[in-house]
Amino acid sequence: MGAVARTGCENGAEPPLTPPAEINSYLAYGTTDGESYGHPQSLPDPLGLRRGIKSDAEIKRLCSSRVASKRRLGEFYREQNELIKELLRPIGLSEEEQREVALDNRRVQVAIYGSVVANVVLFLLQLFAAIDSGSLALFATMADAFMDLLSSVVLMLAGHEASKENLHKYPTGKSRMETIGIIVFSALMSTVSVQLMVESIRAFISKDVETDLTAASILCVCIALGTKIVLFFYCYALRKYPSADILAQDHRNDIIVNAFGLSMFLLGNHIVWWLDPSGAIIVAVIILRSWTSTAFEQIQLIIGKAADPAFLQRVIYIAYTHHEAIREVDTAQAYHVGSNVYVEVDIVMDPETTLRYSHDVGESLQMKLESLPNVERAFVHVDYESEHVPEHRKDR
């Protein structure tokens, strides 16, 4: 990200330097110290961005126009309004939002532990249904239920391990443990899917398929299906949290897999035998595709995928407007380290600024950036010019 210059300093005029002792109070907006704790502060608007917000009536008028160019302009203004509001959104959480986050955390715990208990019961029900019926399609859904149980245990253990701090052995924490747990589980699911496909193809070739339709086996699968629907909607409501989101995906896949597996079992029993092993193969392919995609997404996060551009824009705006002594934002980067984000910002100040003053400005900016949601760490580097080669660039 290139340098962002402060126009007020173009003529060489230096901004008034606030005494170091007053910096903390001067930079109070967006922080949660003293009396402002629990009350998010609005960001300043030195660039006059609020003047660019268009009224809803004007946007509606443009979007309803018969002229295509005016409709495009209306969409542009709508996106511009959203960007401005995002840039000026207060930093920190209100007391009500803090209570809501705490409540959501408890709900996530209920989702994780509830899924573990439910998956134990559902695995036993589907194991009985598979053995009782002899259906390969139901064996595939049973294997999926077993992996659901294993996934819940893996996420539970990973979350527990990540919460245990050991700053000497793991100075940056263990938040990536959850991401690694998801990758490991995805690999296990993929392996089981391949094994199911091999077994189904063997049965398909040998034509050695015998199924027995019983009311008990159908009832067991239906109970499992209904339970998964309830769990899906509960976890989907908490999808902004990684653990709940992965469980929601898992429950959604289970609904599809169980419904399809039951259908292929019934069709194979009543119409033609090869529908049952064919259903098992399709179920295995669905599971394989879903979890290889999940593994790929999580691998991208753990190796350092760039954060969303809108988030980076917000970081640049916060840094640029943080203090009038900041002349430019030289570079800014935000990248994932698991589900959380690291932020690196290079700011430019006057060459004559004292070490104490520049340190206080940089540190207060670091604390502000680390108060943003999902920001695990922020690194602020203070420089006196922006004409140099970007730091940390190795020759490849």
C-alpha positions in Angstrom: 0.0 0.0 0.0 1.6 3.3 -1.1 2.1 6.4 1.0 -0.9 8.5 2.0 0.1 12.1 2.5 -1.4 14.6 4.9 -2.3 17.6 2.7 -1.9 20.1 5.6 1.9 19.5 5.6 2.6 19.9 2.0 4.1 23.4 2.4 6.5 22.4 5.1 4.3 23.8 7.9 4.5 21.5 10.9 1.5 20.6 13.0 1.6 21.8 16.6 3.2 19.2 18.8 1.2 18.2 21.8 3.3 17.7 24.9 3.9 14.0 25.5 2.1 14.0 28.8 -1.1 15.1 27.1 -1.0 12.6 24.2 -3.1 10.0 26.0 -6.0 12.4 26.6 -5.6 14.0 23.2 -6.0 10.6 21.5 -8.9 9.4 23.7 -11.3 8.9 20.8 -11.7 5.3 19.9 -10.1 4.1 23.2 -11.6 2.6 26.3 -9.7 4.0 29.2 -10.8 6.1 32.2 -14.4 7.3 32.1 -14.8 6.3 28.4 -14.5 2.6 29.2 -17.4 0.7 27.6 -18.5 3.8 25.6 -17.1 3.7 22.0 -15.9 7.0 20.7 -16.7 8.2 17.2 -13.7 8.7 14.9 -12.8 12.2 13.9 -13.6 13.4 10.4 -10.8 15.7 9.4 -11.2 14.8 5.7 -14.9 15.8 5.7 -16.1 12.4 4.6 -19.6 12.9 6.2 -20.2 15.7 3.6 -20.1 13.0 0.9 -23.0 11.0 2.3 -25.9 11.1 0.0 -29.5 10.9 1.3 -31.6 7.8 0.9 -34.1 9.7 -1.0 -31.6 10.8 -3.6 -30.2 7.3 -4.0 -33.7 5.9 -4.4 -34.5 8.5 -7.0 -31.3 7.7 -9.0 -31.8 3.9 -8.7 -35.4 4.1 -10.0 -34.4 6.2 -13.0 -34.9 4.8 -16.5 -31.5 6.0 -17.5 -28.9 3.3 -17.0 -26.1 5.8 -16.2 -28.2 7.3 -13.3 -28.9 3.8 -11.9 -25.2 3.1 -11.9 -24.6 6.4 -10.2 -27.2 5.5 -7.5 -25.4 2.2 -6.9 -22.1 4.0 -6.6 -23.5 6.4 -4.1 -25.0 3.6 -2.1 -21.6 1.8 -1.9 -19.9 5.1 -1.1 -22.3 5.7 1.8 -21.5 2.2 3.2 -17.8 2.8 2.9 -17.9 6.2 4.7 -20.0 4.8 7.5 -17.6 1.9 7.9 -14.6 4.2 8.0 -16.2 6.4 10.7 -17.7 3.6 12.7 -16.7 3.9 16.4 -13.9 1.8 17.7 -14.6 -0.4 20.8 -17.8 -1.9 22.1 -20.5 -0.3 24.2 -21.5 -2.0 27.4 -24.6 -3.5 25.7 -22.4 -4.9 22.9 -19.9 -6.3 25.4 -22.8 -8.1 27.2 -24.0 -9.4 23.8 -20.5 -10.7 23.0 -20.3 -12.5 26.4 -23.7 -14.0 25.8 -22.7 -15.1 22.3 -19.6 -16.7 23.7 -21.8 -18.8 26.0 -24.0 -19.7 23.1 -21.0 -20.9 21.1 -20.0 -23.1 24.0 -23.5 -24.5 24.1 -23.3 -25.1 20.4 -20.0 -27.0 20.7 -20.8 -29.1 23.7 -24.4 -29.7 22.6 -23.1 -30.9 19.2 -20.8 -33.3 21.0 -23.6 -34.8 23.0 -26.0 -34.9 20.0 -23.4 -36.5 17.8 -22.7 -39.3 20.3 -26.4 -40.2 20.3 -26.9 -39.7 16.6 -23.8 -41.9 15.8 -25.3 -44.7 17.8 -28.7 -44.4 16.1 -27.2 -44.3 12.6 -24.8 -47.2 13.5 -27.8 -49.3 14.5 -29.7 -48.2 11.3 -26.7 -49.1 9.0 -26.2 -52.5 10.6 -29.9 -53.3 10.8 -30.5 -52.5 7.1 -27.1 -53.5 5.6 -27.3 -50.4 3.3 -24.1 -48.9 2.0 -25.8 -45.5 1.7 -26.6 -45.6 5.4 -23.1 -46.9 6.2 -21.9 -43.7 4.4 -24.1 -41.5 6.6 -23.0 -43.4 9.7 -19.4 -42.8 8.8 -20.2 -39.1 8.4 -21.9 -39.1 11.8 -18.8 -40.6 13.3 -16.6 -37.9 11.8 -19.1 -35.3 13.1 -18.5 -36.7 16.6 -14.7 -36.6 16.0 -15.0 -33.0 14.6 -16.8 -31.8 17.7 -14.1 -33.4 20.0 -11.3 -31.9 17.9 -12.8 -28.3 18.0 -13.6 -28.6 21.7 -10.0 -29.7 22.5 -8.5 -27.1 20.1 -10.6 -24.3 21.7 -9.6 -25.5 25.2 -5.9 -25.7 24.3 -6.0 -22.2 22.6 -7.5 -20.7 25.8 -4.5 -21.9 27.9 -1.9 -19.1 27.9 1.9 -19.8 28.2 3.6 -16.6 27.2 7.1 -18.1 27.7 6.5 -21.0 25.3 4.0 -19.3 23.0 4.6 -15.5 23.1 1.9 -14.7 20.6 -0.7 -17.1 22.0 -2.3 -20.2 20.6 -5.3 -18.8 18.7 -4.2 -20.7 15.5 -4.8 -24.0 17.3 -8.4 -23.9 16.3 -7.5 -23.4 12.6 -5.1 -26.3 12.7 -7.8 -28.5 14.3 -10.1 -27.7 11.4 -7.4 -28.6 8.9 -6.6 -31.9 10.6 -10.3 -32.8 10.8 -10.8 -31.9 7.1 -7.9 -34.3 6.2 -9.6 -37.1 8.3 -13.0 -36.5 6.6 -11.3 -36.7 3.1 -9.6 -40.0 4.0 -12.9 -41.5 5.2 -14.7 -40.3 2.0 -12.1 -42.0 -0.3 -12.5 -45.2 1.7 -16.2 -45.1 1.3 -15.9 -44.6 -2.4 -13.6 -47.6 -2.7 -15.9 -49.9 -0.7 -19.0 -48.7 -2.7 -17.2 -49.3 -6.1 -16.2 -52.8 -4.9 -19.8 -53.6 -4.0 -21.0 -52.1 -7.3 -18.7 -54.2 -9.3 -19.3 -57.5 -7.4 -23.1 -56.8 -7.2 -22.9 -58.0 -3.6 -25.5 -55.7 -2.1 -28.2 -56.9 0.3 -30.5 -54.5 2.1 -33.3 -55.0 4.6 -35.9 -52.3 5.0 -37.1 -52.0 8.6 -39.2 -49.4 10.4 -36.5 -49.1 13.1 -33.7 -48.1 10.7 -35.9 -45.5 9.0 -37.0 -44.1 12.3 -33.4 -43.8 13.5 -32.3 -41.9 10.4 -35.3 -39.5 10.6 -34.6 -38.7 14.2 -31.0 -37.9 13.3 -32.2 -35.8 10.4 -34.5 -33.7 12.6 -31.9 -33.2 15.3 -29.4 -32.0 12.7 -31.9 -29.4 11.3 -32.4 -28.0 14.8 -28.6 -27.8 15.4 -28.0 -26.2 12.0 -30.3 -23.3 12.7 -28.8 -22.8 16.2 -25.2 -22.7 14.9 -26.1 -20.7 11.8 -27.3 -17.9 14.1 -23.8 -17.7 15.6 -21.9 -18.1 12.3 -19.7 -15.0 12.8 -17.7 -17.2 15.2 -15.3 -19.7 13.5 -16.2 -22.7 15.7 -20.0 -22.1 15.3 -19.6 -21.4 11.6 -17.7 -24.7 11.0 -20.4 -26.6 13.0 -23.2 -24.9 11.0 -21.5 -26.1 7.7 -21.1 -29.6 9.2 -24.8 -29.8 10.2 -25.9 -28.4 6.8 -23.9 -31.1 5.0 -25.4 -33.7 7.4 -28.9 -32.7 6.5 -28.1 -33.1 2.8 -26.2 -36.3 3.3 -28.8 -38.0 5.6 -31.7 -37.0 3.4 -30.0 -38.2 0.2 -28.7 -41.4 1.9 -32.1 -42.3 3.2 -33.7 -41.6 -0.2 -31.1 -43.8 -2.1 -31.6 -46.6 0.5 -35.4 -46.6 0.0 -35.0 -46.4 -3.8 -32.4 -49.1 -3.9 -34.6 -51.4 -1.8 -37.8 -50.8 -3.9 -36.6 -50.1 -7.4 -33.1 -51.3 -8.4 -30.2 -52.5 -6.2 -27.4 -50.4 -7.7 -29.0 -47.2 -6.4 -27.8 -47.9 -2.9 -24.0 -48.2 -3.7 -24.4 -45.3 -6.1 -25.9 -43.2 -3.4 -23.0 -44.1 -1.1 -20.5 -43.0 -3.8 -22.3 -39.7 -4.3 -22.5 -39.1 -0.5 -18.7 -39.7 -0.2 -18.0 -37.3 -3.1 -20.1 -34.6 -1.4 -18.3 -35.0 1.9 -14.9 -35.0 0.1 -15.6 -31.9 -1.9 -17.0 -30.0 1.1 -14.1 -30.7 3.4 -11.3 -30.3 0.9 -12.7 -26.8 0.2 -12.8 -26.1 3.9 -9.2 -27.3 4.3 -8.1 -25.0 1.5 -9.8 -22.0 3.0 -8.2 -22.6 6.4 -4.8 -23.3 4.9 -4.9 -19.9 3.2 -5.7 -18.2 6.5 -2.9 -19.9 8.4 -0.2 -19.1 5.8 -1.1 -15.4 5.8 -3.8 -14.5 3.4 -4.4 -10.8 3.0 -7.3 -9.4 5.0 -10.4 -8.0 3.3 -9.7 -4.7 1.4 -12.5 -2.9 3.2 -10.8 -3.7 6.6 -7.4 -2.5 5.3 -9.1 0.8 4.2 -10.4 1.2 7.7 -7.0 0.6 9.2 -5.4 3.2 6.9 -8.1 5.8 7.8 -7.6 5.1 11.5 -3.9 5.5 11.2 -4.1 8.6 9.1 -6.5 10.5 11.3 -4.9 9.2 14.6 -2.9 12.3 15.3 -2.2 15.6 13.5 1.6 15.0 13.9 1.3 12.0 11.5 2.2 13.4 8.1 1.7 10.2 6.0 0.8 6.6 6.1 3.7 5.1 4.2 2.6 1.5 4.1 -0.2 -0.6 5.6 -0.7 -4.4 5.6 -3.3 -6.7 7.2 -3.0 -10.4 6.9 -4.5 -13.5 8.6 -2.7 -15.6 11.2 -5.5 -18.2 11.5 -8.9 -16.7 12.1 -7.4 -13.5 13.5 -5.5 -10.7 11.8 -2.0 -9.1 12.2 -1.8 -5.4 11.2 1.4 -3.6 10.2 1.4 0.2 9.7 4.3 2.6 8.8 3.6 6.2 9.6 5.7 9.2 8.8 6.4 12.0 11.3 8.6 15.1 11.3 12.4 14.3 11.4 12.8 16.6 14.4 10.2 14.8 16.5 11.6 13.6 19.8 11.9 9.9 20.5 9.5 10.1 23.5 6.9 11.9 21.5 7.0 9.6 18.4 6.9 6.6 20.7 3.8 7.8 22.5 2.0 8.5 19.2 3.0 5.1 17.7 2.1 3.1 20.9 -1.3 4.8 21.2 -2.0 3.9 17.6 -1.0 0.4 18.2 -3.3 0.1 21.1 -6.2 1.5 19.1 -5.6 -0.9 16.2 -5.5 -3.8 18.6 -8.9 -2.8 19.9 -10.5 -3.6 16.5 -12.4 -6.9 16.3 -10.2 -10.0 15.3 -7.0 -8.0 15.4 -4.6 -10.1 17.4 -1.5 -7.9 17.1 -0.7 -4.5 15.6 2.8 -3.3 14.7 3.4 0.4 14.2 6.7 1.7 12.7 7.5 5.4 12.8 9.7 6.9 10.0 10.7 10.4 9.0 10.4 10.0 5.2 8.7 7.8 2.7 11.1 7.7 -0.2 13.0 4.6 0.9 12.5 1.0 -0.3 9.8 -0.8 1.6 11.1 -2.7 4.7 11.1 -6.5 5.1 11.4 -7.2 1.3 13.8 -10.0 0.8 15.3 -10.9 -2.6 13.8 -14.0 -4.0 
